[in-house]
Amino acid sequence: MRYLLAGVIALGIALIIWLNFLSPAKIQSGAQDAVTEPAEIAQPENNPFRSAQNQSNSPESVPSDAEQVSQPVASTVSLSDAQQQQRQALEESLATLANCKETDTCPRDDEDPRAASYELAMQLKQQIDAYRKLHQQADYFDEQSARVAQTYLQYPDGHVQSAALALMRAQPANVDSATVLIDALSSGYDGKLMTEAMLELQRYPGLESEIQTLFAEQLREGAFNVSRAIAENIRPYLNQDNLAFYKKLADQLPAKSAKARYLKSAILEAEYQLSGG
């Protein structure tokens, strides 16, 4: 009996030892399986088994507004059929408005004829702006779009000319258009238009002689706001070869006039920069 009791006690001790040493390892192994299992079933971000629609709708793949705006428009070799029809319709509308006196279809205001002229100019401007945006969206300009700009650069209204100039500036440099612009500016009286045109004319160094003649004539005899606009914005046109010409011209202008002060200031700045200062 004593031996039987000793055997039971020994068996119990062995059982306790087995539970204390073997069970923690089992528990630890089970815990590791529980931790690693999610990693095994997690889908990677670029998982090819995800549908294209789901991937495109993920936050990482949706471009921001800035990214969408900055995407360049692919250059096209021609307008689509729909765009050609839009262009033709706009050109016909412009021609109808420009010739409205011949067809007696101009806007009317018996109490204020100037208001009627203004309304006509605004309608022309609106159509030219639409024409420019159509070509900008298509990233396409050609000789026909250049001719439209040239036509309305000569229209006797500053608002219309400004819209035509914006159309010209949106296109590749065109010497014929620049020549038409210079001719229109030679008899103009719109200082704002001159300021805008001086930005555009910087693209035509080959017409420096014609541009210099335009500036000189307008500085001497042009309208106050036009001559002042030239003097205020002439600095980019001054160089070592023409400084003497403009210095002589400045001395010919009324000494206390704004145009003389602005021109002389630009000349001094140019001399300083050209001397390496």
Stockholm file with secondary structure:
# STOCKHOLM 1.0

chainA/1-277         MRYLLAGVIALGIALIIWLNFLSPAKIQSGAQDAVTEPAEIAQPENNPFRSAQNQSNSPESVPSDAEQVSQPVASTVSLSDAQQQQRQALEESLATLANCKETDTCPRDDEDPRAASYELAMQLKQQIDAYRKLHQQADYFDEQSARVAQTYLQYPDGHVQSAALALMRAQPANVDSATVLIDALSSGYDGKLMTEAMLELQRYPGLESEIQTLFAEQLREGAFNVSRAIAENIRPYLNQDNLAFYKKLADQLPAKSAKARYLKSAILEAEYQLSGG
#=GR chainA/1-277 SS CHHHHHHHHHHHHHHHHHHHHHHHHHHHHHHHHHHHHHHHHCCCTTCTTSCHHHHHTSGGGSCCHHHHHHSCCCCCSSCCHHHHHHHHHHHHHHHHHHTHHHHTCSCCCSSCHHHHHHHHHHHHHHHHHHHHHHHHHHTCCCHHHHHHHHHHHTSSCHHHHHHHHHHHHTSCCCHHHHHHHHHHHHTCCCHHHHHHHHHHHTTCGGGHHHHHHHHHHHHHHSCHHHHHHHHHHCGGGCCTTTHHHHHHHHHHSCTTSHHHHHHHHHHHHHHHHHTTC
#=GC SS_cons         CHHHHHHHHHHHHHHHHHHHHHHHHHHHHHHHHHHHHHHHHCCCTTCTTSCHHHHHTSGGGSCCHHHHHHSCCCCCSSCCHHHHHHHHHHHHHHHHHHTHHHHTCSCCCSSCHHHHHHHHHHHHHHHHHHHHHHHHHHTCCCHHHHHHHHHHHTSSCHHHHHHHHHHHHTSCCCHHHHHHHHHHHHTCCCHHHHHHHHHHHTTCGGGHHHHHHHHHHHHHHSCHHHHHHHHHHCGGGCCTTTHHHHHHHHHHSCTTSHHHHHHHHHHHHHHHHHTTC
//
